[in-house]
Amino acid sequence: MKRTQESLPAQRAHAVEAGRAIEGVSVGTLRAKYGSPLYIVSEAALRRNIRRFLSAFRSRYPETVVAYSYKTNYVSGICAILHQEGAWAEVVSGFELEHARALGVPGPQIVYNGPHKLVEYLLEAARQGVRVNADHQEELSHLEEVAKRLARPVKIGIRVNMKLTDTPWDKFGFNLESGQALEVCGRIHASKRLRLSGFHLHAGTRLADVEIYRAAIEGLLELASTVEREGLGEIEYLDLGGGFVSDNAAPSYDAYAEAICGPLNARREGLRRRPLLILEPGRAIVAAPVSLLVSVVAVKRTPEGRKLVVVDGGVNLLPAARRFRHDVLAGSRGAAHAENADVVGALCMQDDVLRRDVWLPPVRRGSILIVRHAGAYSISHSIQFIYPRPPVVLVRGKETYVLRRGERTEDLLRLDELPPHLATAPAVRGDGRSRRTASSPGARR
Ligand SMILES: Cc1ncc(COP(=O)(O)O)c(C=O)c1O
Protein backbone atom coordinates (compact mmCIF):
# COMPACT_ATOMS: atom_id res chain seq x y z
CA MET A 1 0.00 0.00 0.00
CA LYS A 2 1.35 3.42 -0.95
CA ARG A 3 0.31 4.96 2.34
CA THR A 4 -1.65 4.28 5.46
CA GLN A 5 -4.84 5.88 4.16
CA GLU A 6 -7.73 3.42 3.97
CA SER A 7 -7.58 2.52 0.31
CA LEU A 8 -10.55 2.09 -1.94
CA PRO A 9 -10.56 -1.22 -3.81
CA ALA A 10 -12.80 0.27 -6.48
CA GLN A 11 -10.33 3.08 -6.98
CA ARG A 12 -8.16 1.09 -9.31
CA ALA A 13 -11.03 0.31 -11.65
CA HIS A 14 -11.62 4.02 -12.12
CA ALA A 15 -7.98 4.97 -11.93
CA VAL A 16 -7.88 6.88 -15.16
CA GLU A 17 -11.13 8.74 -14.96
CA ALA A 18 -11.51 10.88 -18.05
CA GLY A 19 -12.41 14.49 -17.53
CA ARG A 20 -11.08 17.33 -15.51
CA ALA A 21 -7.44 18.23 -15.42
CA ILE A 22 -5.28 20.48 -13.28
CA GLU A 23 -2.97 22.21 -15.74
CA GLY A 24 -1.85 19.37 -18.06
CA VAL A 25 -2.62 16.41 -15.80
CA SER A 26 -5.99 14.71 -15.49
CA VAL A 27 -7.39 14.27 -12.00
CA GLY A 28 -7.62 10.52 -12.68
CA THR A 29 -3.89 10.36 -13.35
CA LEU A 30 -3.19 12.36 -10.20
CA ARG A 31 -5.23 9.95 -8.10
CA ALA A 32 -3.70 6.89 -9.71
CA LYS A 33 -0.24 8.24 -8.88
CA TYR A 34 -0.76 9.75 -5.43
CA GLY A 35 -3.98 8.27 -4.05
CA SER A 36 -7.01 9.92 -2.50
CA PRO A 37 -7.63 12.28 -0.77
CA LEU A 38 -5.07 14.67 -2.21
CA TYR A 39 -4.33 18.39 -2.15
CA ILE A 40 -3.33 19.60 -5.63
CA VAL A 41 -1.54 22.90 -6.26
CA SER A 42 -1.40 24.53 -9.68
CA GLU A 43 1.94 26.31 -9.98
CA ALA A 44 0.80 28.41 -12.93
CA ALA A 45 -2.31 29.62 -11.07
CA LEU A 46 -0.27 30.50 -7.99
CA ARG A 47 2.29 32.49 -9.97
CA ARG A 48 -0.46 34.20 -11.97
CA ASN A 49 -2.24 35.29 -8.79
CA ILE A 50 0.73 36.86 -7.07
CA ARG A 51 1.87 38.58 -10.28
CA ARG A 52 -1.55 40.08 -10.89
CA PHE A 53 -1.88 41.18 -7.28
CA LEU A 54 1.54 42.84 -7.26
CA SER A 55 1.10 44.55 -10.59
CA ALA A 56 -2.30 46.01 -9.61
CA PHE A 57 -0.58 47.80 -6.72
CA ARG A 58 2.83 48.54 -8.20
CA SER A 59 1.36 50.14 -11.29
CA ARG A 60 -0.27 52.67 -8.93
CA TYR A 61 2.27 52.82 -6.12
CA PRO A 62 5.66 51.34 -7.05
CA GLU A 63 6.85 51.14 -3.43
CA THR A 64 4.55 48.18 -2.69
CA VAL A 65 5.64 44.83 -1.33
CA VAL A 66 3.66 41.70 -0.60
CA ALA A 67 4.57 39.88 2.60
CA TYR A 68 2.73 36.61 2.06
CA SER A 69 0.80 35.52 5.16
CA TYR A 70 2.47 32.21 6.01
CA LYS A 71 -0.27 30.87 8.23
CA THR A 72 -2.71 30.80 5.33
CA ASN A 73 -0.76 27.91 3.84
CA TYR A 74 2.84 27.29 4.82
CA VAL A 75 3.71 24.26 2.73
CA SER A 76 7.35 25.00 1.85
CA GLY A 77 6.93 24.62 -1.91
CA ILE A 78 4.06 27.11 -1.95
CA CYS A 79 6.04 29.67 0.05
CA ALA A 80 9.11 29.08 -2.15
CA ILE A 81 7.16 29.79 -5.35
CA LEU A 82 5.83 33.02 -3.86
CA HIS A 83 9.32 34.05 -2.73
CA GLN A 84 10.59 33.38 -6.27
CA GLU A 85 7.95 35.86 -7.38
CA GLY A 86 9.36 38.45 -4.98
CA ALA A 87 7.06 38.02 -1.99
CA TRP A 88 8.34 38.69 1.50
CA ALA A 89 7.11 36.59 4.45
CA GLU A 90 4.58 37.64 7.08
CA VAL A 91 4.94 35.44 10.15
CA VAL A 92 3.14 35.33 13.48
CA SER A 93 5.14 32.86 15.57
CA GLY A 94 8.65 31.67 16.25
CA PHE A 95 7.94 28.56 14.21
CA GLU A 96 6.88 30.61 11.20
CA LEU A 97 9.89 32.90 11.64
CA GLU A 98 12.24 29.90 11.59
CA HIS A 99 10.37 28.49 8.60
CA ALA A 100 10.87 31.69 6.58
CA ARG A 101 14.54 31.88 7.56
CA ALA A 102 15.01 28.22 6.56
CA LEU A 103 13.57 29.04 3.14
CA GLY A 104 16.23 31.72 2.78
CA VAL A 105 14.10 34.83 3.29
CA PRO A 106 16.40 37.65 4.49
CA GLY A 107 15.47 39.16 7.87
CA PRO A 108 14.53 42.60 6.51
CA GLN A 109 12.03 40.88 4.19
CA ILE A 110 10.17 39.27 7.08
CA VAL A 111 7.31 40.98 8.91
CA TYR A 112 6.69 39.57 12.38
CA ASN A 113 3.18 40.06 13.76
CA GLY A 114 1.08 38.10 16.24
CA PRO A 115 0.18 38.76 19.87
CA HIS A 116 2.60 36.26 21.45
CA LYS A 117 6.25 36.65 20.55
CA LEU A 118 8.76 35.02 22.88
CA VAL A 119 11.64 37.25 24.00
CA GLU A 120 14.16 34.85 22.45
CA TYR A 121 12.47 35.18 19.07
CA LEU A 122 12.27 38.96 19.41
CA LEU A 123 15.99 38.99 20.09
CA GLU A 124 16.69 36.84 17.03
CA ALA A 125 14.35 38.98 14.94
CA ALA A 126 16.11 42.19 16.02
CA ARG A 127 19.51 40.66 15.23
CA GLN A 128 18.35 39.72 11.73
CA GLY A 129 16.61 43.02 10.94
CA VAL A 130 13.12 41.47 10.86
CA ARG A 131 10.31 44.06 10.91
CA VAL A 132 8.53 43.50 14.21
CA ASN A 133 5.10 45.02 14.80
CA ALA A 134 4.39 45.21 18.54
CA ASP A 135 0.94 44.20 19.65
CA HIS A 136 0.78 45.35 23.29
CA GLN A 137 2.61 47.14 26.08
CA GLU A 138 4.19 43.93 27.44
CA GLU A 139 5.78 43.35 24.07
CA LEU A 140 7.18 46.88 24.04
CA SER A 141 8.82 46.11 27.39
CA HIS A 142 10.29 42.93 25.92
CA LEU A 143 11.60 44.87 22.93
CA GLU A 144 13.27 47.34 25.29
CA GLU A 145 14.92 44.40 27.02
CA VAL A 146 16.10 43.14 23.62
CA ALA A 147 17.56 46.58 22.79
CA LYS A 148 19.35 46.56 26.13
CA ARG A 149 20.83 43.13 25.43
CA LEU A 150 21.96 44.24 21.97
CA ALA A 151 23.24 47.55 23.38
CA ARG A 152 21.61 49.50 20.54
CA PRO A 153 18.20 50.95 19.74
CA VAL A 154 15.77 48.65 17.93
CA LYS A 155 13.45 49.80 15.13
CA ILE A 156 9.86 48.66 15.52
CA GLY A 157 6.38 49.15 14.17
CA ILE A 158 3.17 49.00 16.16
CA ARG A 159 -0.12 47.33 15.38
CA VAL A 160 -3.03 49.74 15.23
CA ASN A 161 -6.75 49.01 15.26
CA MET A 162 -9.67 51.24 14.34
CA LYS A 163 -13.38 50.84 13.82
CA LEU A 164 -13.67 49.86 10.18
CA THR A 165 -16.36 47.17 10.25
CA ASP A 166 -19.35 46.32 12.44
CA THR A 167 -17.22 43.73 14.20
CA PRO A 168 -13.85 45.47 14.41
CA TRP A 169 -10.70 43.45 14.94
CA ASP A 170 -9.89 45.33 18.13
CA LYS A 171 -8.06 42.44 19.75
CA PHE A 172 -4.83 43.44 18.05
CA GLY A 173 -2.64 46.45 18.66
CA PHE A 174 -3.44 49.91 19.96
CA ASN A 175 -6.62 51.80 19.22
CA LEU A 176 -6.48 54.81 16.94
CA GLU A 177 -9.71 56.68 17.72
CA SER A 178 -9.23 56.70 21.49
CA GLY A 179 -5.76 58.24 21.17
CA GLN A 180 -4.12 55.09 22.57
CA ALA A 181 -1.98 54.56 19.45
CA LEU A 182 -0.59 58.11 19.47
CA GLU A 183 0.09 57.88 23.18
CA VAL A 184 2.10 54.69 22.62
CA CYS A 185 4.09 56.46 19.88
CA GLY A 186 4.98 59.09 22.49
CA ARG A 187 6.06 56.37 24.93
CA ILE A 188 8.24 54.69 22.31
CA HIS A 189 9.86 58.00 21.52
CA ALA A 190 10.54 58.62 25.20
CA SER A 191 12.06 55.17 25.75
CA LYS A 192 15.27 55.94 23.77
CA ARG A 193 15.81 52.20 23.29
CA LEU A 194 13.14 51.92 20.58
CA ARG A 195 12.68 53.71 17.25
CA LEU A 196 9.22 53.88 15.74
CA SER A 197 9.31 53.18 12.01
CA GLY A 198 5.95 51.81 10.89
CA PHE A 199 2.29 51.08 11.45
CA HIS A 200 0.42 47.87 10.85
CA LEU A 201 -3.33 47.38 10.58
CA HIS A 202 -5.15 44.16 9.70
CA ALA A 203 -8.89 44.74 9.60
CA GLY A 204 -10.26 41.20 9.13
CA THR A 205 -10.66 38.53 6.54
CA ARG A 206 -12.82 38.26 3.40
CA LEU A 207 -13.27 42.02 3.31
CA ALA A 208 -15.24 42.58 0.12
CA ASP A 209 -15.74 46.30 0.66
CA VAL A 210 -12.77 48.28 -0.66
CA GLU A 211 -13.89 51.34 1.31
CA ILE A 212 -12.62 49.58 4.44
CA TYR A 213 -9.13 49.75 2.99
CA ARG A 214 -9.54 53.38 1.92
CA ALA A 215 -10.55 54.33 5.48
CA ALA A 216 -7.71 52.23 6.93
CA ILE A 217 -4.97 53.84 4.83
CA GLU A 218 -6.39 57.30 5.50
CA GLY A 219 -6.34 56.58 9.24
CA LEU A 220 -2.73 55.39 9.14
CA LEU A 221 -1.63 58.33 6.96
CA GLU A 222 -3.17 60.73 9.42
CA LEU A 223 -1.45 59.05 12.36
CA ALA A 224 1.89 59.00 10.50
CA SER A 225 1.66 62.74 9.73
CA THR A 226 0.88 63.54 13.37
CA VAL A 227 3.79 61.40 14.58
CA GLU A 228 6.25 63.07 12.22
CA ARG A 229 4.92 66.55 12.91
CA GLU A 230 5.36 65.99 16.64
CA GLY A 231 8.85 64.52 16.12
CA LEU A 232 7.91 61.11 17.59
CA GLY A 233 9.36 59.00 14.78
CA GLU A 234 9.99 58.69 11.05
CA ILE A 235 7.51 56.41 9.35
CA GLU A 236 9.14 54.09 6.82
CA TYR A 237 6.24 51.76 6.16
CA LEU A 238 2.49 51.42 6.37
CA ASP A 239 1.26 47.84 6.47
CA LEU A 240 -2.40 47.16 5.70
CA GLY A 241 -2.38 43.43 6.50
CA GLY A 242 -4.48 40.98 4.49
CA GLY A 243 -8.20 40.29 4.21
CA PHE A 244 -8.58 40.51 0.42
CA VAL A 245 -11.19 38.12 -0.95
CA SER A 246 -10.04 35.13 -2.95
CA ASP A 247 -12.43 35.34 -5.81
CA ASN A 248 -11.13 38.45 -7.41
CA ALA A 249 -14.15 38.94 -9.63
CA ALA A 250 -15.63 41.28 -7.03
CA PRO A 251 -13.82 43.29 -5.93
CA SER A 252 -10.89 42.97 -8.33
CA TYR A 253 -7.29 43.41 -7.26
CA ASP A 254 -7.45 46.70 -9.19
CA ALA A 255 -10.37 47.95 -7.11
CA TYR A 256 -8.48 47.25 -3.87
CA ALA A 257 -5.36 48.87 -5.29
CA GLU A 258 -7.26 51.97 -6.34
CA ALA A 259 -8.83 52.38 -2.89
CA ILE A 260 -5.46 52.06 -1.13
CA CYS A 261 -3.07 53.75 -3.53
CA GLY A 262 -5.35 56.72 -4.28
CA PRO A 263 -5.11 58.20 -0.74
CA LEU A 264 -1.44 57.18 -0.49
CA ASN A 265 -0.54 59.14 -3.61
CA ALA A 266 -2.77 62.06 -2.72
CA ARG A 267 -2.04 62.48 0.99
CA ARG A 268 1.52 61.53 1.65
CA GLU A 269 2.81 65.14 1.45
CA GLY A 270 2.64 65.40 5.26
CA LEU A 271 5.36 62.71 5.44
CA ARG A 272 9.11 62.98 5.04
CA ARG A 273 9.31 60.05 2.63
CA ARG A 274 7.09 57.91 0.45
CA PRO A 275 6.32 55.11 2.87
CA LEU A 276 6.72 51.52 1.78
CA LEU A 277 3.27 49.97 1.38
CA ILE A 278 3.28 46.44 2.80
CA LEU A 279 0.35 44.12 2.11
CA GLU A 280 -0.08 40.68 3.67
CA PRO A 281 -2.54 38.77 1.50
CA GLY A 282 -3.08 35.11 2.26
CA ARG A 283 -6.41 33.90 0.96
CA ALA A 284 -6.37 36.08 -2.17
CA ILE A 285 -3.15 34.42 -3.30
CA VAL A 286 -3.44 30.76 -2.30
CA ALA A 287 -7.13 29.84 -2.09
CA ALA A 288 -7.90 29.36 -5.78
CA PRO A 289 -4.69 27.61 -6.95
CA VAL A 290 -5.29 24.63 -4.62
CA SER A 291 -7.95 21.93 -5.04
CA LEU A 292 -8.82 19.04 -2.79
CA LEU A 293 -9.40 15.75 -4.59
CA VAL A 294 -11.63 13.28 -2.76
CA SER A 295 -13.17 9.96 -3.82
CA VAL A 296 -16.66 8.67 -3.31
CA VAL A 297 -16.86 5.91 -0.70
CA ALA A 298 -20.62 5.36 -0.81
CA VAL A 299 -23.84 6.89 -2.04
CA LYS A 300 -26.88 6.63 0.23
CA ARG A 301 -30.25 8.23 0.95
CA THR A 302 -31.73 9.67 4.11
CA PRO A 303 -35.27 8.45 5.05
CA GLU A 304 -36.53 11.67 3.42
CA GLY A 305 -34.86 10.67 0.15
CA ARG A 306 -32.01 13.17 0.29
CA LYS A 307 -28.90 11.97 -1.51
CA LEU A 308 -25.73 11.73 0.56
CA VAL A 309 -22.40 11.29 -1.15
CA VAL A 310 -19.86 9.97 1.36
CA VAL A 311 -16.26 10.83 0.45
CA ASP A 312 -12.88 9.94 1.93
CA GLY A 313 -11.98 13.41 3.22
CA GLY A 314 -14.02 15.89 5.22
CA VAL A 315 -13.74 18.92 7.45
CA ASN A 316 -10.54 17.46 8.88
CA LEU A 317 -8.93 18.48 5.59
CA LEU A 318 -11.00 21.58 4.89
CA PRO A 319 -12.24 23.07 8.18
CA ALA A 320 -13.46 26.19 6.35
CA ALA A 321 -16.16 24.02 4.74
CA ARG A 322 -18.13 24.41 7.98
CA ARG A 323 -18.61 28.09 7.17
CA PHE A 324 -18.16 28.51 3.43
CA ARG A 325 -19.67 26.87 0.39
CA HIS A 326 -16.84 25.53 -1.70
CA ASP A 327 -17.52 24.62 -5.32
CA VAL A 328 -17.54 20.86 -5.73
CA LEU A 329 -17.19 19.39 -9.20
CA ALA A 330 -17.36 15.84 -10.44
CA GLY A 331 -14.01 14.55 -11.68
CA SER A 332 -15.55 13.50 -14.96
CA ARG A 333 -17.96 15.62 -16.90
CA GLY A 334 -21.05 13.44 -16.86
CA ALA A 335 -23.51 14.06 -19.64
CA ALA A 336 -26.36 12.62 -17.57
CA HIS A 337 -28.74 14.77 -15.55
CA ALA A 338 -27.49 16.25 -12.29
CA GLU A 339 -29.02 15.61 -8.89
CA ASN A 340 -28.85 17.70 -5.75
CA ALA A 341 -26.86 16.11 -2.93
CA ASP A 342 -24.90 16.71 0.26
CA VAL A 343 -21.24 15.72 0.17
CA VAL A 344 -20.27 14.36 3.58
CA GLY A 345 -16.87 13.35 4.91
CA ALA A 346 -15.55 10.19 6.49
CA LEU A 347 -15.21 11.40 10.08
CA CYS A 348 -17.39 9.83 12.74
CA MET A 349 -19.16 13.13 13.26
CA GLN A 350 -22.60 14.12 12.07
CA ASP A 351 -21.45 17.63 11.15
CA ASP A 352 -18.64 16.45 8.89
CA VAL A 353 -20.16 17.99 5.77
CA LEU A 354 -17.91 19.18 2.95
CA ARG A 355 -20.70 20.81 1.00
CA ARG A 356 -24.50 20.88 1.25
CA ASP A 357 -26.81 21.37 -1.71
CA VAL A 358 -24.59 20.72 -4.65
CA TRP A 359 -25.67 19.56 -8.10
CA LEU A 360 -23.68 16.58 -9.24
CA PRO A 361 -23.95 14.15 -12.13
CA PRO A 362 -24.46 10.52 -11.08
CA VAL A 363 -21.51 9.35 -8.99
CA ARG A 364 -20.69 5.98 -7.47
CA ARG A 365 -18.05 4.44 -5.26
CA GLY A 366 -14.69 5.38 -6.71
CA SER A 367 -15.83 8.53 -8.54
CA ILE A 368 -13.61 11.56 -8.08
CA LEU A 369 -14.86 14.89 -6.74
CA ILE A 370 -12.84 18.10 -6.82
CA VAL A 371 -13.34 20.71 -4.12
CA ARG A 372 -12.15 24.04 -5.46
CA HIS A 373 -10.59 27.04 -3.74
CA ALA A 374 -9.13 24.79 -1.08
CA GLY A 375 -5.78 26.53 -0.51
CA ALA A 376 -6.52 29.00 2.29
CA TYR A 377 -6.56 27.89 5.92
CA SER A 378 -7.03 24.28 4.82
CA ILE A 379 -3.66 22.53 5.11
CA SER A 380 -2.51 24.78 7.96
CA HIS A 381 -5.86 24.34 9.78
CA SER A 382 -6.23 20.65 8.93
CA ILE A 383 -6.47 18.31 11.85
CA GLN A 384 -5.01 14.87 12.25
CA PHE A 385 -8.18 13.27 13.50
CA ILE A 386 -8.99 9.61 12.79
CA TYR A 387 -7.05 9.65 9.51
CA PRO A 388 -3.51 10.70 8.62
CA ARG A 389 -3.28 13.80 6.46
CA PRO A 390 -2.84 13.30 2.70
CA PRO A 391 -0.01 14.44 0.44
CA VAL A 392 0.23 17.83 -1.22
CA VAL A 393 1.19 17.66 -4.89
CA LEU A 394 2.32 20.39 -7.25
CA VAL A 395 1.32 20.35 -10.92
CA ARG A 396 3.56 22.26 -13.30
CA GLY A 397 2.34 21.79 -16.85
CA LYS A 398 2.50 18.05 -17.40
CA GLU A 399 4.93 17.47 -14.52
CA THR A 400 3.96 16.63 -10.94
CA TYR A 401 5.98 16.93 -7.73
CA VAL A 402 5.29 15.98 -4.13
CA LEU A 403 5.40 19.10 -1.93
CA ARG A 404 4.51 17.21 1.24
CA ARG A 405 4.19 13.46 1.50
CA GLY A 406 1.18 11.95 3.19
CA GLU A 407 1.39 11.19 6.90
CA ARG A 408 2.03 7.61 7.92
CA THR A 409 1.14 5.83 11.13
CA GLU A 410 4.76 6.12 12.30
CA ASP A 411 4.65 9.91 11.80
CA LEU A 412 1.62 10.13 14.03
CA LEU A 413 3.08 7.95 16.77
CA ARG A 414 6.60 9.38 16.62
CA LEU A 415 6.02 11.93 19.37
CA ASP A 416 4.31 9.54 21.77
CA GLU A 417 6.27 8.06 24.63
CA LEU A 418 5.38 5.13 26.84
CA PRO A 419 6.56 5.49 30.46
CA PRO A 420 8.43 2.34 31.62
CA HIS A 421 5.51 1.02 33.67
CA LEU A 422 3.31 1.08 30.56
CA ALA A 423 5.89 -0.13 28.08
CA THR A 424 6.51 -3.36 29.96
CA ALA A 425 3.01 -4.13 31.23
CA PRO A 426 1.08 -6.66 29.14
CA ALA A 427 -1.71 -4.92 27.30
CA VAL A 428 -4.88 -6.45 28.67
CA ARG A 429 -8.31 -6.10 27.19
CA GLY A 430 -11.41 -5.48 29.28
CA ASP A 431 -12.35 -9.17 29.06
CA GLY A 432 -9.09 -10.14 30.73
CA ARG A 433 -7.46 -11.66 27.62
CA SER A 434 -4.08 -10.19 26.70
CA ARG A 435 -3.84 -8.39 23.37
CA ARG A 436 -1.49 -11.03 22.01
CA THR A 437 -4.25 -13.60 22.22
CA ALA A 438 -6.92 -11.36 20.73
CA SER A 439 -7.86 -12.47 17.25
CA SER A 440 -9.71 -9.36 16.08
CA PRO A 441 -8.06 -7.74 13.01
CA GLY A 442 -8.64 -4.38 14.66
CA ALA A 443 -6.66 -5.34 17.76
CA ARG A 444 -3.53 -3.47 16.71
CA ARG A 445 -5.17 -0.25 15.58
C1 LIG B 1 -1.84 39.98 10.62
C2 LIG B 1 -2.43 39.22 9.47
N1 LIG B 1 -1.99 39.47 8.23
C3 LIG B 1 -2.49 38.80 7.17
C4 LIG B 1 -3.48 37.86 7.31
C5 LIG B 1 -4.00 37.15 6.08
O1 LIG B 1 -5.35 37.37 5.93
P1 LIG B 1 -6.13 36.89 4.60
O2 LIG B 1 -5.83 35.45 4.39
O3 LIG B 1 -7.56 37.15 4.90
O4 LIG B 1 -5.60 37.73 3.48
C6 LIG B 1 -3.98 37.58 8.59
C7 LIG B 1 -5.05 36.59 8.79
O5 LIG B 1 -5.76 36.54 9.74
C8 LIG B 1 -3.43 38.29 9.71
O6 LIG B 1 -3.86 38.05 10.95
The ligand as a MOL file (V3000), in Angstrom:
LIG
                    3D

  0  0  0     0  0            999 V3000
M  V30 BEGIN CTAB
M  V30 COUNTS 16 16 0 0 0
M  V30 BEGIN ATOM
M  V30 1 C -1.8360 39.9800 10.6150 0
M  V30 2 C -2.4320 39.2230 9.4740 0
M  V30 3 N -1.9940 39.4690 8.2340 0
M  V30 4 C -2.4900 38.8020 7.1670 0
M  V30 5 C -3.4810 37.8570 7.3120 0
M  V30 6 C -4.0040 37.1480 6.0820 0
M  V30 7 O -5.3550 37.3660 5.9320 0
M  V30 8 P -6.1290 36.8920 4.6030 0
M  V30 9 O -5.8310 35.4550 4.3900 0
M  V30 10 O -7.5590 37.1450 4.9000 0
M  V30 11 O -5.6050 37.7260 3.4770 0
M  V30 12 C -3.9750 37.5840 8.5940 0
M  V30 13 C -5.0490 36.5900 8.7880 0
M  V30 14 O -5.7570 36.5360 9.7450 0
M  V30 15 C -3.4340 38.2880 9.7050 0
M  V30 16 O -3.8600 38.0450 10.9510 0
M  V30 END ATOM
M  V30 BEGIN BOND
M  V30 1 1 1 2
M  V30 2 1 2 3
M  V30 3 2 2 15
M  V30 4 2 3 4
M  V30 5 1 4 5
M  V30 6 1 5 6
M  V30 7 2 5 12
M  V30 8 1 6 7
M  V30 9 1 7 8
M  V30 10 2 8 9
M  V30 11 1 8 10
M  V30 12 1 8 11
M  V30 13 1 12 13
M  V30 14 1 12 15
M  V30 15 2 13 14
M  V30 16 1 15 16
M  V30 END BOND
M  V30 END CTAB
M  END
